[in-house]
Amino acid sequence: MYIFKNKKIIFCFLALLFIFCVLVIFYIFTKKRSGLLIESKLPKVSIVVPVCNSAKFLPACLNSIINQTYRNIEIICVNDGSKDNSLEILNQYKQKDKRVIIINQSNSGVSSARNSGLKKSSGKYVQFVDSDDLINFETIKNLAAQAEKFDADIVIFNKIWFNDTEIPDINQKPKYNIENSEHFFHNENENIFDKNLNIDVIHNKFYKRDFLIKNNLFFEENIMLGEDSLFCFMSFIRNNMIVIDKNIYYYHRKNLSDSLMGSATKQKWFDNHMLMLDYMIKNQDKFKFHDYKYFILKWIVIYGEEILDFGSNEEKAKNAKYFFGIVGDFLNNKDLVISKEYSAKIQKIKKILKN
């Protein structure tokens, strides 16, 4: 009798344990299925990564992207004619994660690579990440949430620089929540460039894809340096809803070889800045705010003064001639009132031609 009772107790215990296990499995399955359904309703985000000979830093970059807490993403990696093993690394990640998409193209520059990725993208939102940089693990979750809440065309956030001796902690929780964000509608007739919003870099922007496509906003492929500044300038002169997030989400790697710029590199920067000025002057009709000429004039002076910083007298004269060939008609516009400060700086450049 005693043995029979023990068997009965054991049987009841095992039955309850079985029922408990079934309920736990059902709960986990239901929760997972519910999570997948919720996630499928979240807007897809396209992350465009231009890749060119960045094998050393590429795995860290891709890890920071594939480990995002927001899962509904596509990772469009554009291999721009890499000669190292970058493509091999991309293929390894594609095998592990079906969200990785690889585009192969001959070396055409970062502007072309970003354009290829943007055209291929199918997400509601787009973010551009350089292949040697990192993003915080909650970047996409928070930026997508804010873009959705405010129907934003552009979300602006913060970025910081780092080098190999100070690797950032990309797993740290963002300091500010969504309630701390600012948002406003920018009318194209208003000058947004006076608001000190860190507008002129691509790395701290999150875009609605339709906004870019409808406004035909692509990177100028003949500009290889500073190309993102022109892209940002042209995107901010349209009507748009803007959100400002105070959090740091983007970690931009310092390239020490770039910081030690020799004359040859300065010449390349100058040549590309001239292409940017030429583009802005030829596309003045796209600037709607009333004092846009003074915005362009500011950059004419900033880029023009680069002539004084490098090269022989003969090279300076050649660059000055090139400069005035681009901006001469703009500066001679009778409606343009040039301040004494700017006038003095322009005259200083003109003297180079007389010497």
N, C-alpha and C positions, 0 to 999 in steps of 0.2 A: 504494500500500500504506500509506504514511504517513497519507494523508488518510482512508483507510478505518479505520485504527486510531483516529484522533482522533474520527471520527464514532461509533465504537463506545464510546469512553470517554465522549463527551458524552451518548450515548443512555443508558448505564448510570447516569451521574450524574443525568440528568433522571428516570430511572425511580426511583432511590433517593430523590430529592427529592420525587417524587410520593407514593411510599409513606410517606415521613416526614410529609408534609402530611396524608395520610389518617389516619395514626395520631394526629397531634396533634389533628385535628378530632374523631376518635372519642373521644380522651381527654377533651377539653373537653366534648363532648356527654354522655359518661357521667358525668363529674364533676358537671355541671350538673343532669343528671337525678337523680343520687344526692342532690345537695343539695336538690332540690325534694322528693324523697321524704322525706328526713329532716325538712325544714321542715314538710311536711304532717302529720308525726306530732307536731310540737310543739304544745302547747296554744295555742288562740287567746286573745289578750288584747284586751279591749275598753277603749279609751281614750275617756272621756267628756269632751267639751269644751263647757261652757256659754258661749254667745257673746251679748254684748249691747253694741253700739256700741263694739267694740274693734278697728276696722279698722286703726288705727295700729300695733298690736302683733301682730295676728292672723297675718300671714305668718311672722314669726319663730317664733311658737309652733308653727304647723303644720309649718314646716320642721324644727323639732327633733323632731317626732313622726314625720313620714313618712320621715325619714332614720335611723330607728332601725336598728341592726344586726340586730335581731330583726324578721323580716318578717311573721310570721303575726299581724297585728293588724287590728282594725277601728277606725276613727277616727270616733266618733259625735259630730258637731257639732250642738248644739241652738241654733238661732238664736232667741233669746228676744225677738222683736219689735224687732230692731235698726232704727234710723232712719238710720244711716250706710250705707256700702257694704260692711258685713261680709258680707251674704248674697252679694253679687257676688263677693267674694274666695273664699268657700266654694265657690261654683259653679265658679270657675276651678280650684281645687284638686281638686274632684271629677272634672273632665274629665281632669286629669293623672294622678290616682291613684284607681283603682276601690275602694280600701279606705276612702275617705272616704264617710261616710253623713251626709246632712243631714236634720235634723228642723226643721220650721218651726212655731213656735207664737207666739201673742200674748204680749205681755210679762207674765210671771207670776212672775218672780223666779228667782234662782239655784237655790233648792231645787227648784222645779218643773222647771227645766231639767235638773238632775242626775237627778231621778227619771225624767224622760222618757227620758234616755239610758240609765239603768240598766235600765229595762223593755225597751228596744229591744235591749240588748246580748245577744250570743250567745256570748261568750268564756267560757272557764273562769275567767279572772281579770279584774278590773276596776281601772282606775286613773282618778282624776279629775284633770284638768289645767285650770287657769283659762286663758282665752284670751289673757291678756297675760303669761303665764309661760313658762318654758323647762324642758326636761328634758335631761339628759345623753344622749348618743347611744347609750350602752350600758345605759340604765335598764331597759328591758323585758327584755332578754336576761338580765341578772343577777338581777332580781327574780323572773322566771318560773322560772329555774333553782333558786333557793333555795326558792320556794314548792313546786316539784315535789319537790325533795330531801327536804324536811321535812314535806310534806303540810300546808302552812301555811294557816291561815284569814286571817291578817293578817301582812304583812311591814312592819316599821317601818324607815324609813331617815332620812337627814338632809336638811335643806333649808337654803338660805341666802337672804338678801335681797340685791337689787341694784337699782340705779337706772340711768338712761340714761347716766351718766358712767362707769359701771364694768361694762360688758357682760361677763358671764362667758364663759369658754371651755367650751362644752358638749361639745367634742371631747376633753377631757382624759381620760386613762385613770383609772378608779376606783382608789383607793389600796389598798383591801383586797379580798382574794379571798374566795370562798365559805367557805373553811375558817376565816376569822376571824369568821364570823357566830355569834350566840348564838341558841339556840332553846329554848323551854320550853312545856309545856302549862299553860294558865291555867284553873283551876277557878273556876266562877262563885261559889263560896262564899268565894273569897279576894279580898282588896282589892288590886287591881292598881294603884290610883291612888297608892300609896305608893312605887312603884318608879321614879319620875322618868323616864318613858319618852317624854315629849313627846307625850302622848296626845291633846291637845285640838284638833288641827288635822287637816284632811283631806288636805293636800297631800303629806304624807310617809307615806302609807299605800298599800298594794297589797293588794287584797282577793280572796279566793275568792268568785266570784259566788254559788254555791250557799249559802254561809254567810250572805250578806246576805239572799237571797230566803227561805230556810227560817226565818230569824229575823224576817222581815218588817221589815227594816231599811231605811227610806227617810227622806229628809229631811222635816222638818216644814215644810210649804209656807207656813204663816202666819208663820214666823220668817224674817226677811230678813237679819239681821245676827247673826253668831256661830252660824249654823245648823249649821256643821260641827262645832262643839264638842259640841253635843247629840248629833249623829249618832255622833261618836266615843265619847262617854260610854256611849251605849246599846249600841254594838257591843262594848265591852270588858267589859261585865258578863255576857256569855255565856261558855259553855265554848268555848275556842278554842286552837288551836295558833299560837304567835307566834314569828316570826323577827325578830331585830334585826340590821340591816345598818348598819355604821358609815359607809358611803360617803355622799357628797353627790350626790344625783341630781336634786334639784328646785331650781330657781332662781325665787324668788318676787319679782316686781317691786314695788318700793315705790311707793305712790301718795301723792305729797306732799300732795295736797289732803285725803286722808283723815287724814294725820298732824297736820294743823293743824285739829283738831276744834273747831268752834264750839259754842255752846250747843244749837243745833238738832240737830246731829249727835249730841251727847251724849244728848239726850233720846231720839233714835231708838235708840241703843244701850241705854239704860236700859229702854225699852219692850220691846225684843226680849229683853233679859235677864230681864225679868219673865215673859215668855211661856215662856222656858226653865225658870225656877223652877217655874212653874205646871205644866208638863209633867212635870218630875221628881217633884214632890210627888204628882201624880195617878197616877203610874206607879211608886210605891214598891214595889209587889209584884214588879216586874221586877228589883229589886236584891236579890241573894241573900246578899251578904257581911254579916257580923254588925254591922259598924259603918257601914253605908251611911248611917244618919241623920246621922252626923258629916261624911260627905262632902257631903251635901246642905246641911248647916248651914254648912259652909265657904263654899259658893257663895252662900248666903243673905246672909252677912256681907259677902262681897266685892262682890256686886251691890248690896246695900243701901247700902253706903257711897258708891256713886256719887251718891246723892241729895244728899250734902253738897257736891259738886263743881261744881254749876252751878244756874242759875235764880234767880229772885227768891224771897223768903220764901214768897210765896203758891204758887209753883210747887213749891218744896220740900215744903210741906205737902200739896199735892195728890199728889205722887209718894210721899210717906211713907204716906199713906192707901191708895193703890193697892198699895204694897208689903206693908203689914200685912194688907190684905184677902186677899192671896195666901198669905202665910207664917204668918199669925196662929195658925191651928189647929195647924200643924206645931210652932211654937215653944211652944205651950201643952201639948204632949204630956208627960204625967207621966214617961214613960220616958226622956225626952231630958234628959241632964245637960249643961248649958251652962257652959263654962269662964268664969272671971272676965273674961278678955280679951274673949271674944265677947259676954258679957253687957253689958260696959261699952259696947261698940260699938253693940249693939242699943238700949241705953238712950239713947244719944246721938241715934239716929234718932227715937226716941219723943219726945224733947224738942221736936222740930220741930212735932209735932202740938199740943203744949201752948202753944207761943209764939203 
